[in-house]
Amino acid sequence: MGALDGLRVVDLSRVLAGPYCAQLLADHGADVIKVESPAGDDTRAWGPPFVGPGMSAYYTGMNRNKSALALDLRAPRGLEVLERLLGPADVMIENFKAGTLARWGLPDELLAQRFPRLVRCRITGFGTDGPLGGAPGYDAVAQAHGGLMSINGEPDGPALRVGVPVADLVTGLHAFGGVLLALREREHSGRGQLVDCALLDTAVSLLHPHSTAWLADGTPPRRTGSAHSTLVPYETFAAQDGPLFVGVGNDRQFRDLVEVLGLPELADDPRFRTNADRADAAATLRPLLAAAVARFTGEALGAALLARGVPSAPVHDVATALQDPQVRHRDMVVEHDGYRGVGIPIKLERTPGAVRSAPPAHGADTVAVLAEHGYSAAEIDALVQDGVAVAPGTRP
């Protein structure tokens, strides 16, 4: 039994942030209906690689544990179906362009009036009002506009996009938390509310500590590569067999580091005694540490440092990370009925999440979902024949 068993979610979103929020809810027991257009979620075609027809690897990463209903919401009868789905629902997630639902005849005020207990989660690029309200925005656009790209990259190199869609993914996490907050508040008020999440807000929220430094005294942020902006050493060094990341967060860890490296005298060197000292003398300290690290293999040195309580790790590629013994021990790679994916990162002791079903094919559950919501076989056939809904074996 999952922590969210019995929660009913209608997921109208596509691409990443919304589907990720819905998948997190589904992983923990929520009954999630993914409503797609007759053409399907755009990410179904975002390949290669593909794991099947209309099933890109990208799509499968965000859509397990869901039922799939293909429905034309631009058609009046499609909206009627949606309203029937929302009747018993607790949560609706959408990331349409601002004003889309209103143009289709379901503005916020009407949704709140007709479904007073419904938690409505809206995800946009820039929000719905203000100077850029309603503007389109993908992850990288939010990273650029929100300052994230400016602080990512080597000091003498160009600004770079973070290598994963971090604004999208963290917005999905924010939406997940926001939905749970709204559900908790509903227990007291009996009323749902709007959960408003924007990729831009997420990007700005991730600027720490650069944002707080600038707000404190106008310190201009700078790119530091893999190094920390204030801690030294906290960066990647070249070992014999590849890069090794070493993160020293306090003076005791620095002493342990230099002892393992065979440089114990550095711990009491007045140039390096405190982090502030080390930051001032970083240009002198880093070459000394780099030369010492180069005498070791990353695996051996990393293990020795961990044994002394110094955080460190070889820089693994994705394949190595996904096969790592600790990653597997934590069940962060899962398999279910031919589906292979990343595991559930939130572990609950008594009510753990679970992978119950693989990501669905387009419209795989159209007939079942409509039947569960009171449609007769004849009514379902009519919706399919008229192109309002898409079922297996039919296409718009």
C-alpha positions as CSV (number, residue, x, y, z in Angstrom):
1,M,0.0,0.0,0.0
2,G,1.5,3.3,-1.0
3,A,1.3,6.5,1.0
4,L,-1.0,8.1,-1.7
5,D,-3.3,5.1,-2.3
6,G,-6.8,6.4,-3.2
7,L,-5.6,9.8,-4.5
8,R,-7.0,10.4,-8.0
9,V,-5.0,12.5,-10.4
10,V,-5.8,13.7,-13.9
11,D,-2.5,14.5,-15.7
12,L,-3.0,16.8,-18.7
13,S,0.6,17.7,-18.9
14,R,3.3,16.7,-21.4
15,V,7.0,16.7,-21.9
16,L,8.8,16.8,-18.5
17,A,8.0,18.8,-15.4
18,G,4.3,17.9,-15.2
19,P,4.7,14.3,-16.1
20,Y,7.5,14.0,-13.5
21,C,5.3,15.4,-10.8
22,A,2.5,13.0,-11.8
23,Q,4.9,10.1,-11.9
24,L,6.1,10.9,-8.3
25,L,2.5,10.8,-7.2
26,A,1.9,7.6,-9.0
27,D,5.0,5.9,-7.7
28,H,3.6,6.4,-4.2
29,G,0.2,4.9,-5.0
30,A,-1.9,7.7,-6.6
31,D,-4.2,6.6,-9.4
32,V,-3.0,8.7,-12.3
33,I,-4.8,9.1,-15.7
34,K,-2.5,10.6,-18.3
35,V,-4.7,12.4,-20.8
36,E,-2.9,12.9,-24.2
37,S,-4.0,14.5,-27.4
38,P,-4.9,12.2,-30.3
39,A,-1.4,12.9,-31.6
40,G,0.2,11.9,-28.3
41,D,2.7,13.5,-25.9
42,D,5.5,15.2,-27.9
43,T,8.2,13.2,-26.1
44,R,6.9,9.9,-27.5
45,A,8.9,10.9,-30.6
46,W,11.9,12.3,-28.8
47,G,14.4,9.6,-29.9
48,P,16.3,7.6,-30.6
49,P,16.6,5.5,-28.6
50,F,13.1,3.9,-28.7
51,V,11.9,1.0,-26.7
52,G,8.9,0.4,-28.9
53,P,6.5,2.2,-31.4
54,G,5.7,5.7,-30.0
55,M,7.8,4.9,-26.9
56,S,11.0,6.9,-26.8
57,A,13.3,6.3,-23.8
58,Y,12.8,9.9,-22.9
59,Y,9.0,9.3,-22.6
60,T,9.4,6.2,-20.6
61,G,11.4,8.0,-18.0
62,M,8.5,10.1,-16.8
63,N,5.3,8.1,-17.4
64,R,5.2,4.8,-15.5
65,N,2.4,3.8,-13.2
66,K,-0.1,5.7,-15.2
67,S,-3.2,4.9,-17.3
68,A,-3.3,6.4,-20.8
69,L,-6.4,8.1,-22.2
70,A,-6.1,9.8,-25.7
71,L,-8.7,12.6,-25.9
72,D,-9.2,15.6,-28.1
73,L,-9.8,18.4,-25.6
74,R,-10.4,20.9,-28.4
75,A,-13.7,19.2,-29.1
76,P,-16.7,20.0,-27.0
77,R,-17.3,16.3,-26.3
78,G,-13.7,15.9,-25.3
79,L,-14.1,18.7,-22.7
80,E,-17.3,16.9,-21.5
81,V,-15.2,13.8,-20.9
82,L,-12.6,15.8,-19.0
83,E,-15.2,17.3,-16.8
84,R,-16.5,13.8,-15.9
85,L,-12.9,12.8,-15.1
86,L,-12.5,15.8,-12.8
87,G,-15.6,15.0,-10.9
88,P,-14.0,12.4,-8.6
89,A,-10.5,13.7,-9.0
90,D,-8.4,15.2,-6.3
91,V,-5.6,16.7,-8.4
92,M,-5.4,18.1,-12.0
93,I,-1.9,18.8,-13.5
94,E,-1.5,20.9,-16.6
95,N,1.2,22.8,-18.5
96,F,-0.7,24.3,-21.4
97,K,0.2,27.7,-22.6
98,A,-1.4,30.3,-20.4
99,G,-5.1,30.8,-21.1
100,T,-5.5,27.5,-23.1
101,L,-8.1,26.0,-20.7
102,A,-10.0,29.3,-20.6
103,R,-10.2,29.4,-24.3
104,W,-11.5,25.9,-24.3
105,G,-14.2,26.9,-21.9
106,L,-12.7,25.9,-18.5
107,P,-11.3,29.1,-16.9
108,D,-9.9,29.0,-13.4
109,E,-13.0,30.5,-11.9
110,L,-15.3,27.9,-13.4
111,L,-13.0,25.0,-12.4
112,A,-12.9,26.3,-8.8
113,Q,-16.7,26.7,-8.8
114,R,-17.5,23.4,-10.4
115,F,-14.8,21.4,-8.6
116,P,-14.3,23.1,-5.3
117,R,-12.1,20.3,-3.7
118,L,-9.9,20.0,-6.8
119,V,-6.2,20.9,-6.4
120,R,-5.2,22.5,-9.7
121,C,-1.5,22.4,-10.5
122,R,-0.3,24.7,-13.3
123,I,3.2,24.6,-14.7
124,T,4.4,27.3,-17.0
125,G,7.7,28.7,-18.3
126,F,7.4,32.3,-16.9
127,G,4.0,32.3,-15.1
128,T,0.8,33.7,-16.5
129,D,1.2,37.4,-15.8
130,G,3.9,40.1,-15.5
131,P,6.2,41.3,-18.3
132,L,6.8,37.8,-19.6
133,G,3.6,36.2,-18.5
134,G,2.4,33.5,-20.9
135,A,5.7,33.4,-22.8
136,P,6.8,30.0,-24.0
137,G,9.7,28.5,-22.2
138,Y,11.6,25.2,-22.2
139,D,14.2,24.2,-19.6
140,A,17.2,25.7,-21.3
141,V,15.3,29.0,-21.8
142,A,14.6,29.2,-18.0
143,Q,18.3,28.3,-17.3
144,A,19.4,31.1,-19.5
145,H,16.9,33.8,-18.4
146,G,17.2,32.8,-14.7
147,G,20.9,33.0,-14.5
148,L,21.8,29.4,-14.2
149,M,23.8,29.2,-17.4
150,S,25.9,32.2,-16.5
151,I,27.4,30.4,-13.5
152,N,27.9,27.0,-15.2
153,G,31.1,26.3,-17.1
154,E,34.8,26.9,-16.9
155,P,36.1,30.3,-15.7
156,D,37.6,31.1,-19.1
157,G,34.8,29.4,-21.1
158,P,31.3,30.3,-22.3
159,A,28.2,29.9,-20.2
160,L,26.8,26.4,-20.5
161,R,23.5,24.7,-20.0
162,V,23.4,22.3,-17.1
163,G,23.8,18.8,-18.6
164,V,20.3,17.6,-17.4
165,P,17.0,19.5,-17.6
166,V,17.4,20.7,-14.0
167,A,14.8,23.5,-14.2
168,D,12.2,21.1,-15.5
169,L,13.0,18.3,-13.1
170,V,13.1,20.5,-10.0
171,T,9.9,22.3,-11.1
172,G,8.4,18.8,-11.1
173,L,9.6,18.3,-7.5
174,H,8.2,21.7,-6.6
175,A,4.9,20.8,-8.1
176,F,4.9,17.5,-6.2
177,G,5.5,19.3,-3.0
178,G,3.0,22.0,-3.8
179,V,0.3,19.4,-4.5
180,L,0.9,17.7,-1.2
181,L,0.8,21.0,0.6
182,A,-2.5,21.9,-1.0
183,L,-3.9,18.5,-0.2
184,R,-2.8,18.9,3.4
185,E,-4.5,22.3,3.7
186,R,-7.7,20.9,2.1
187,E,-8.0,18.6,5.1
188,H,-8.7,21.8,7.2
189,S,-10.6,24.0,4.7
190,G,-12.3,21.4,2.5
191,R,-11.3,23.4,-0.5
192,G,-8.8,22.9,-3.3
193,Q,-6.6,25.7,-4.6
194,L,-4.2,26.5,-7.5
195,V,-0.6,25.4,-7.2
196,D,1.4,27.8,-9.5
197,C,4.9,26.6,-10.6
198,A,7.1,28.3,-13.2
199,L,10.4,27.1,-14.6
200,L,11.8,30.6,-14.2
201,D,11.1,30.6,-10.5
202,T,12.8,27.3,-10.2
203,A,15.9,28.5,-12.0
204,V,16.2,31.5,-9.8
205,S,15.7,29.4,-6.6
206,L,18.7,27.3,-7.7
207,L,21.2,30.2,-7.8
208,H,22.3,29.7,-4.2
209,P,24.9,30.6,-3.0
210,H,25.5,33.1,-5.8
211,S,22.1,34.8,-5.3
212,T,22.6,35.3,-1.6
213,A,26.1,36.6,-2.1
214,W,25.0,39.1,-4.6
215,L,22.0,40.2,-2.5
216,A,24.3,40.6,0.5
217,D,27.0,42.8,-0.9
218,G,26.8,42.8,-4.7
219,T,29.5,40.2,-5.1
220,P,29.6,39.3,-8.9
221,P,29.2,35.6,-9.4
222,R,31.8,33.8,-11.5
223,R,32.0,30.5,-13.2
224,T,34.3,28.0,-11.4
225,G,34.1,24.8,-13.4
226,S,33.7,21.9,-11.0
227,A,35.2,23.9,-8.1
228,H,33.1,25.5,-5.3
229,S,32.7,29.2,-5.2
230,T,33.8,29.5,-1.5
231,L,35.2,26.1,-0.3
232,V,38.8,25.0,-1.1
233,P,39.5,22.3,-2.0
234,Y,36.1,21.3,-3.4
235,E,36.8,20.2,-7.0
236,T,38.0,17.6,-9.4
237,F,41.6,16.4,-9.6
238,A,43.2,14.1,-12.2
239,A,44.1,10.7,-10.7
240,Q,46.0,8.0,-12.6
241,D,42.8,6.4,-13.9
242,G,40.6,9.4,-14.4
243,P,39.1,12.4,-12.5
244,L,38.4,12.3,-8.8
245,F,36.2,14.7,-7.0
246,V,37.3,15.8,-3.5
247,G,35.0,17.9,-1.3
248,V,36.5,19.4,1.8
249,G,33.9,21.1,4.0
250,N,35.8,21.9,7.1
251,D,39.4,22.1,8.5
252,R,39.4,18.6,10.0
253,Q,38.6,17.1,6.6
254,F,41.5,19.2,5.1
255,R,43.9,17.7,7.7
256,D,42.7,14.2,6.9
257,L,43.0,14.8,3.2
258,V,46.6,16.0,3.3
259,E,47.6,13.2,5.7
260,V,46.2,10.6,3.2
261,L,48.1,12.4,0.4
262,G,51.3,12.3,2.3
263,L,51.4,16.0,2.8
264,P,50.7,16.4,6.6
265,E,52.7,19.6,6.9
266,L,50.1,21.5,4.8
267,A,47.5,21.2,7.6
268,D,49.6,23.5,9.9
269,D,50.9,25.7,7.1
270,P,49.5,29.2,8.0
271,R,48.6,29.7,4.4
272,F,46.1,26.8,4.5
273,R,45.0,26.5,8.1
274,T,41.4,27.7,7.6
275,N,39.1,27.7,4.6
276,A,39.4,31.4,4.3
277,D,43.1,31.0,4.2
278,R,42.9,28.3,1.6
279,A,40.5,30.3,-0.5
280,D,43.0,33.2,-0.5
281,A,45.9,30.9,-1.4
282,A,44.0,28.6,-3.8
283,A,46.3,29.3,-6.7
284,T,49.2,28.0,-4.5
285,L,47.4,25.1,-2.9
286,R,45.7,23.5,-5.9
287,P,48.9,22.6,-7.8
288,L,50.3,20.9,-4.6
289,L,47.2,18.8,-4.2
290,A,47.0,18.0,-7.9
291,A,50.5,16.7,-8.0
292,A,49.8,14.5,-4.9
293,V,46.5,13.1,-6.3
294,A,48.2,12.2,-9.6
295,R,50.2,9.5,-7.8
296,F,47.1,7.5,-6.9
297,T,44.3,5.8,-8.7
298,G,40.9,7.4,-8.2
299,E,39.3,4.3,-6.8
300,A,42.1,3.7,-4.3
301,L,42.4,7.3,-3.2
302,G,38.6,7.8,-3.1
303,A,38.2,4.7,-0.8
304,A,41.0,5.9,1.5
305,L,39.5,9.3,1.8
306,L,36.0,8.0,2.5
307,A,37.5,5.8,5.3
308,R,38.8,9.0,6.9
309,G,35.5,10.8,6.5
310,V,36.6,13.0,3.6
311,P,33.8,13.1,0.9
312,S,35.2,12.0,-2.5
313,A,34.2,10.0,-5.5
314,P,35.6,9.0,-8.9
315,V,33.7,10.9,-11.7
316,H,31.6,8.0,-13.2
317,D,29.9,8.1,-16.5
318,V,26.2,7.3,-16.7
319,A,26.8,3.6,-17.5
320,T,29.1,3.1,-14.6
321,A,26.8,5.0,-12.2
322,L,23.8,2.9,-13.2
323,Q,25.8,-0.3,-12.5
324,D,27.4,0.9,-9.3
325,P,26.9,-1.5,-6.4
326,Q,25.6,1.2,-4.0
327,V,23.2,2.5,-6.7
328,R,21.9,-1.1,-7.1
329,H,21.7,-1.6,-3.4
330,R,19.5,1.5,-3.1
331,D,17.2,0.1,-5.8
332,M,17.8,3.0,-8.0
333,V,17.6,0.8,-11.1
334,V,14.3,-1.1,-11.5
335,E,12.8,-3.6,-13.9
336,H,9.2,-4.4,-14.3
337,D,7.6,-6.4,-17.2
338,G,10.3,-5.5,-19.6
339,Y,10.5,-1.9,-18.4
340,R,13.9,-0.6,-17.2
341,G,14.1,2.7,-15.4
342,V,15.5,4.7,-12.6
343,G,14.2,3.8,-9.2
344,I,12.2,5.7,-6.6
345,P,14.4,8.3,-4.8
346,I,12.0,8.9,-1.9
347,K,12.1,5.9,0.5
348,L,9.3,5.5,3.0
349,E,9.7,2.9,5.8
350,R,6.2,1.6,6.1
351,T,4.6,2.6,2.8
352,P,7.3,2.5,0.2
353,G,6.6,3.4,-3.4
354,A,6.6,0.8,-6.1
355,V,6.7,0.4,-9.9
356,R,3.4,-1.3,-10.6
357,S,3.1,-0.8,-14.4
358,A,5.3,0.2,-17.3
359,P,4.7,3.4,-19.2
360,P,1.6,3.0,-21.3
361,A,1.2,3.0,-25.0
362,H,-0.7,5.9,-26.6
363,G,-4.4,5.5,-25.7
364,A,-3.8,2.1,-24.1
365,D,-6.4,2.5,-21.5
366,T,-8.9,4.8,-23.3
367,V,-11.7,2.2,-23.2
368,A,-11.1,1.1,-19.6
369,V,-10.9,4.7,-18.3
370,L,-14.1,5.8,-20.1
371,A,-15.9,2.7,-18.9
372,E,-14.8,3.4,-15.3
373,H,-16.3,6.9,-15.6
374,G,-19.7,5.7,-16.6
375,Y,-19.5,5.6,-20.4
376,S,-21.4,2.8,-22.1
377,A,-19.8,0.6,-24.8
378,A,-21.9,2.4,-27.4
379,E,-20.9,5.9,-26.2
380,I,-17.2,4.8,-26.2
381,D,-17.5,3.5,-29.7
382,A,-19.1,6.8,-30.8
383,L,-16.3,8.9,-29.2
384,V,-13.7,6.7,-30.9
385,Q,-15.4,6.7,-34.3
386,D,-15.8,10.5,-34.2
387,G,-12.1,11.0,-33.4
388,V,-12.8,12.5,-30.0
389,A,-11.0,9.6,-28.3
390,V,-8.3,7.2,-29.6
391,A,-8.2,3.6,-28.5
392,P,-5.7,0.8,-29.4
393,G,-5.8,0.0,-33.0
394,T,-7.3,3.4,-34.0
395,R,-5.5,6.6,-35.0
396,P,-6.8,10.1,-35.4
